[in-house]
Amino acid sequence: METIKWVQGIIAFVKVSETGSFSQAAAELHVSKSHISKTIKQLEKDLGIALISRSTRRIQLTNLGEEFLGSCRQSLETLESAKKQVISSSDRPRGVLRVTLAGVFGENFIAPTLISLARKYPDLQVELDFESRIVDIIEKKFDVAIRIGHLKNSSLLAQKIATRREYVCASPKYLETHRAPASPEDLTDHNCLSGGQGSWSFKKSSKPLSVSVKGNFKTNNPRVLVKAALDGLGIVRLPGSYVWDDIKEGKLVSLLERYSEGTKDIWVVTPTRNKLNTNVNVFVEELKKSLERDYRGSQF
C-alpha cells in the first residue's frame, strides 16, 4: 500500500472510531461516505484483518481493531507533534491556527486581528469557530480559546487580555410607563428580557446578590435582545459591547449601576503544548496591541 494511502486509511479509521459513524467521519474529513468506506476496506485488505464490525445501527471495533486504534492514535500524535515542532521553530506564522470564540467581542475585536494576520502571512491558515458554549479545546484540537470570567483550574495556559462589564438597561420609552428599579429586588416587577437565565447577579453592600427575573421574551441572540429593549419591550442585561453605544447616545438608559458586579476578565487560553507555538504567540502579541489601541475595557 502506498504510504500516502496508508496514512489516509489510518486517519479515516481513527475518525470513524472516534465519531462512531461513517457519515460523521466523512463530514469532518470533508469527503464522501463511500470514500471513507472504500478507504477502510482497503486498509483492512492490506492488513489482512477486520478492523470494524458493521451493522445497520452502529459500528463496533473488533479486538484487533481496538489494539490497532491505540497504535494509530500514537502514530498520528507523533506526526502532529513533529508538524508543530517545525511550525514552532519557524519565525513566521504558517500552517493552521484554530481559534474558538463567541459574541460581538469576538466579531469586533478578535476577528479583525486574525484577518490582518491572514493577510500578512499567506502561509497561515486561520480557522474561526464561533461557539457560544465552552468546548474542550484539547479534545476539539483548538490552538486558542477566548474565555470570559472565572477560569476553572486546569493545565491550560491563560493570559488576561481585557475586561468586560455588563449593563442593566432599558429604553426611555419603557421607562416612561414603568418606574425605574431602585434596587435589584425591584426587577421582579419588570419585564426582564433574557437569554434564558432565570436570575441576574449583582453586588449589594459588597456581597453577591442573585435576583430571580422573568419576562415574556427570551432569545440566545444578544443583538435581538438589544432590538427588543430599544423597542421598549423591557429591561436587558448585556455586555457593554452590545449596548454601550446606545447608552452613550441616549437610546438606552443604564440602571442599577451602584449594584454592578464590576468587570469580568477576558482571557486568551491555550493548551500547554502550544507554549512555544509561533502561530499562537504572534497572534496573542498582535491581539494585545490591537486591544490596547481599540478596546475600551472600562465601558465594555
C-alpha positions as CSV (number, residue, x, y, z in Angstrom):
1,M,0.0,0.0,0.0
2,E,1.4,3.4,-0.9
3,T,2.5,5.5,2.1
4,I,0.0,8.3,1.4
5,K,-2.9,6.0,1.0
6,W,-1.8,4.1,4.1
7,V,-1.8,7.3,6.2
8,Q,-5.2,8.3,4.7
9,G,-6.6,4.9,5.7
10,I,-5.3,5.3,9.3
11,I,-6.8,8.8,9.5
12,A,-10.2,7.6,8.2
13,F,-10.1,4.6,10.6
14,V,-9.3,6.8,13.7
15,K,-12.0,9.3,12.7
16,V,-14.7,6.6,12.3
17,S,-13.7,5.1,15.6
18,E,-13.9,8.4,17.4
19,T,-17.2,9.5,15.9
20,G,-18.8,6.1,15.8
21,S,-20.2,7.0,12.4
22,F,-19.0,6.7,8.8
23,S,-21.2,9.7,7.9
24,Q,-19.9,11.9,10.6
25,A,-16.3,10.9,9.9
26,A,-16.8,11.8,6.2
27,A,-18.3,15.1,7.1
28,E,-15.4,16.1,9.4
29,L,-12.8,14.9,6.9
30,H,-14.7,16.7,4.0
31,V,-15.0,13.6,1.9
32,S,-17.9,11.3,0.8
33,K,-19.1,8.4,3.0
34,S,-18.3,6.0,0.2
35,H,-14.7,7.3,0.1
36,I,-14.4,6.6,3.8
37,S,-15.9,3.1,3.4
38,K,-13.6,2.2,0.5
39,T,-10.5,3.6,2.3
40,I,-11.1,1.5,5.4
41,K,-11.9,-1.6,3.4
42,Q,-8.6,-1.2,1.5
43,L,-6.8,-0.8,4.9
44,E,-8.4,-4.0,6.2
45,K,-7.5,-5.8,3.0
46,D,-3.8,-4.7,3.2
47,L,-3.7,-5.7,6.9
48,G,-5.5,-8.9,6.3
49,I,-7.7,-8.4,9.3
50,A,-11.2,-7.0,10.1
51,L,-11.0,-3.7,12.0
52,I,-14.7,-2.8,12.2
53,S,-17.8,-4.9,12.7
54,R,-20.6,-3.2,10.7
55,S,-24.3,-3.3,11.3
56,T,-27.3,-1.2,10.3
57,R,-27.4,0.5,13.7
58,R,-23.9,1.0,14.8
59,I,-20.2,0.2,14.3
60,Q,-18.0,-1.7,16.7
61,L,-14.3,-2.3,16.6
62,T,-13.0,-5.8,16.6
63,N,-10.5,-6.8,19.3
64,L,-7.7,-6.4,16.8
65,G,-9.2,-3.1,15.7
66,E,-9.1,-1.8,19.3
67,E,-5.4,-2.7,19.5
68,F,-4.7,-1.1,16.1
69,L,-6.6,2.0,17.1
70,G,-4.2,2.7,20.0
71,S,-1.2,2.4,17.8
72,C,-2.7,4.6,15.1
73,R,-3.5,7.3,17.6
74,Q,0.0,7.3,18.9
75,S,1.4,7.5,15.4
76,L,-0.9,10.4,14.4
77,E,0.1,12.2,17.7
78,T,3.7,11.8,16.8
79,L,3.1,13.2,13.3
80,E,1.1,16.1,14.7
81,S,3.9,16.8,17.3
82,A,6.5,16.8,14.5
83,K,4.5,19.3,12.5
84,K,4.0,21.6,15.4
85,Q,7.7,21.4,16.2
86,V,8.5,22.6,12.6
87,I,6.0,25.4,12.8
88,S,7.2,26.4,16.3
89,S,10.8,26.6,15.0
90,S,9.8,29.0,12.3
91,D,9.9,32.7,12.9
92,R,6.9,33.3,10.7
93,P,3.3,32.0,11.2
94,R,2.4,29.1,8.9
95,G,0.1,26.1,8.9
96,V,-3.2,26.1,10.7
97,L,-4.3,28.3,13.6
98,R,-7.7,27.2,15.1
99,V,-9.5,29.7,17.4
100,T,-12.8,29.2,19.3
101,L,-14.6,32.4,20.4
102,A,-18.1,33.9,20.7
103,G,-20.2,37.0,20.6
104,V,-19.7,40.6,19.4
105,F,-16.4,40.9,21.3
106,G,-15.0,38.2,19.1
107,E,-16.5,39.7,16.0
108,N,-15.4,43.2,16.6
109,F,-12.0,42.8,18.4
110,I,-10.6,39.3,17.8
111,A,-11.6,38.5,14.2
112,P,-10.0,41.7,12.8
113,T,-6.7,40.7,14.3
114,L,-6.9,37.3,12.7
115,I,-8.0,38.7,9.4
116,S,-4.9,41.0,9.5
117,L,-2.6,38.1,10.3
118,A,-4.1,36.0,7.4
119,R,-3.4,38.9,5.0
120,K,0.1,39.5,6.4
121,Y,1.1,35.8,6.4
122,P,-0.3,33.9,3.3
123,D,1.1,30.6,4.6
124,L,-1.1,30.9,7.7
125,Q,-4.5,29.2,7.5
126,V,-6.9,30.7,10.1
127,E,-10.0,28.8,11.2
128,L,-12.5,30.6,13.4
129,D,-15.3,28.8,15.2
130,F,-18.0,30.9,16.9
131,E,-19.4,28.7,19.6
132,S,-21.5,30.1,22.5
133,R,-20.8,27.0,24.7
134,I,-17.4,26.3,26.2
135,V,-15.7,23.5,24.4
136,D,-12.7,21.3,25.4
137,I,-10.0,22.9,23.3
138,I,-7.7,19.9,23.6
139,E,-10.3,17.4,22.6
140,K,-11.5,19.6,19.7
141,K,-7.9,20.5,18.7
142,F,-8.2,24.2,19.0
143,D,-5.0,26.2,19.4
144,V,-6.6,29.2,21.2
145,A,-9.8,29.9,23.0
146,I,-11.2,33.3,24.2
147,R,-12.9,32.9,27.6
148,I,-14.7,35.4,29.9
149,G,-14.9,35.4,33.7
150,H,-13.6,33.0,36.2
151,L,-11.5,30.1,34.9
152,K,-11.5,26.7,36.4
153,N,-8.2,25.3,37.4
154,S,-6.7,23.3,34.6
155,S,-3.5,22.6,32.8
156,L,-4.3,25.3,30.2
157,L,-2.3,28.4,29.9
158,A,-4.2,31.7,30.4
159,Q,-3.3,35.3,29.7
160,K,-5.6,38.2,30.6
161,I,-6.2,40.4,27.6
162,A,-9.0,42.7,28.6
163,T,-12.1,43.2,30.9
164,R,-15.8,43.3,30.3
165,R,-18.6,44.9,32.1
166,E,-22.3,44.1,31.9
167,Y,-25.1,46.7,31.9
168,V,-28.7,46.5,33.0
169,C,-30.6,48.9,30.8
170,A,-33.9,49.9,29.2
171,S,-35.1,52.4,26.7
172,P,-36.6,55.8,27.7
173,K,-39.8,54.6,26.0
174,Y,-40.1,51.7,28.5
175,L,-39.2,53.9,31.5
176,E,-42.0,56.4,30.5
177,T,-44.5,53.8,31.6
178,H,-42.5,51.8,34.2
179,R,-40.8,53.2,37.2
180,A,-37.0,52.6,37.0
181,P,-35.9,49.9,39.5
182,A,-34.3,51.5,42.6
183,S,-32.7,48.2,43.7
184,P,-32.1,44.8,42.1
185,E,-35.1,43.3,44.0
186,D,-37.4,45.7,42.1
187,L,-36.7,43.7,38.9
188,T,-39.3,41.2,39.9
189,D,-41.9,43.8,39.0
190,H,-40.4,44.3,35.5
191,N,-40.4,42.5,32.1
192,C,-36.8,41.3,32.0
193,L,-35.6,40.1,28.6
194,S,-33.0,37.4,28.8
195,G,-31.2,34.7,27.0
196,G,-32.9,32.1,29.2
197,Q,-31.2,33.0,32.5
198,G,-33.6,32.6,35.5
199,S,-31.6,35.1,37.6
200,W,-29.3,38.1,37.4
201,S,-26.4,38.6,39.7
202,F,-25.4,41.9,41.5
203,K,-23.4,43.1,44.4
204,K,-25.2,44.8,47.4
205,S,-23.2,46.0,50.4
206,S,-20.2,44.3,48.8
207,K,-22.0,40.9,49.0
208,P,-23.1,38.8,46.0
209,L,-26.9,39.1,45.3
210,S,-28.9,36.9,42.9
211,V,-32.3,38.1,41.8
212,S,-34.9,35.9,40.0
213,V,-36.1,37.6,36.8
214,K,-38.9,36.8,34.4
215,G,-40.2,38.2,31.2
216,N,-42.2,37.4,28.1
217,F,-39.3,37.4,25.6
218,K,-36.3,35.1,25.6
219,T,-33.6,34.5,23.0
220,N,-29.9,33.5,23.0
221,N,-29.2,36.2,20.4
222,P,-27.9,39.3,22.2
223,R,-28.5,41.5,19.1
224,V,-32.2,40.6,19.1
225,L,-32.4,41.4,22.9
226,V,-30.9,44.9,22.1
227,K,-33.6,45.4,19.4
228,A,-36.3,44.4,21.9
229,A,-35.0,46.7,24.5
230,L,-34.7,49.6,22.1
231,D,-38.4,49.0,21.1
232,G,-39.4,49.5,24.7
233,L,-40.3,45.8,25.4
234,G,-38.4,45.6,28.7
235,I,-35.1,45.5,30.6
236,V,-32.0,43.7,29.4
237,R,-28.7,42.8,31.0
238,L,-25.9,42.6,28.4
239,P,-22.1,43.3,28.0
240,G,-21.1,46.8,27.0
241,S,-20.0,45.6,23.6
242,Y,-23.7,45.3,22.7
243,V,-25.2,48.3,24.5
244,W,-22.6,50.9,25.2
245,D,-23.1,53.0,22.1
246,D,-26.8,53.0,22.6
247,I,-26.3,54.1,26.2
248,K,-23.9,56.8,25.1
249,E,-26.4,58.1,22.5
250,G,-29.3,58.1,25.0
251,K,-31.2,55.3,23.2
252,L,-30.8,53.1,26.3
253,V,-30.6,54.1,30.0
254,S,-28.2,52.3,32.3
255,L,-29.8,51.1,35.5
256,L,-28.7,49.9,38.9
257,E,-25.1,50.9,38.3
258,R,-24.3,51.1,42.1
259,Y,-25.1,47.3,42.3
260,S,-22.9,46.3,39.4
261,E,-20.7,43.3,39.8
262,G,-17.9,45.3,38.2
263,T,-15.8,44.0,35.4
264,K,-15.1,40.4,34.3
265,D,-11.7,39.4,33.0
266,I,-11.3,38.2,29.4
267,W,-8.7,35.6,28.8
268,V,-6.8,34.0,25.9
269,V,-6.4,30.3,26.7
270,T,-4.1,27.9,25.0
271,P,-3.0,24.2,25.6
272,T,0.4,23.9,27.3
273,R,1.7,22.2,24.2
274,N,1.4,25.5,22.3
275,K,3.6,27.4,24.7
276,L,6.3,27.8,22.0
277,N,4.0,27.8,19.0
278,T,4.9,30.7,16.7
279,N,1.3,30.9,15.3
280,V,-0.2,31.3,18.8
281,N,2.5,33.6,20.1
282,V,2.3,36.0,17.2
283,F,-1.5,36.1,17.3
284,V,-1.5,36.8,21.1
285,E,1.0,39.6,20.7
286,E,-0.8,41.2,17.8
287,L,-4.1,40.9,19.7
288,K,-2.7,42.6,22.8
289,K,-1.5,45.5,20.6
290,S,-4.9,45.8,18.9
291,L,-6.9,45.7,22.1
292,E,-4.7,48.3,23.7
293,R,-5.3,50.6,20.8
294,D,-9.0,50.0,20.1
295,Y,-10.7,48.4,23.1
296,R,-12.3,50.5,25.8
297,G,-12.4,47.9,28.6
298,S,-13.8,50.4,31.2
299,Q,-17.0,50.7,29.3
300,F,-17.2,47.3,27.5
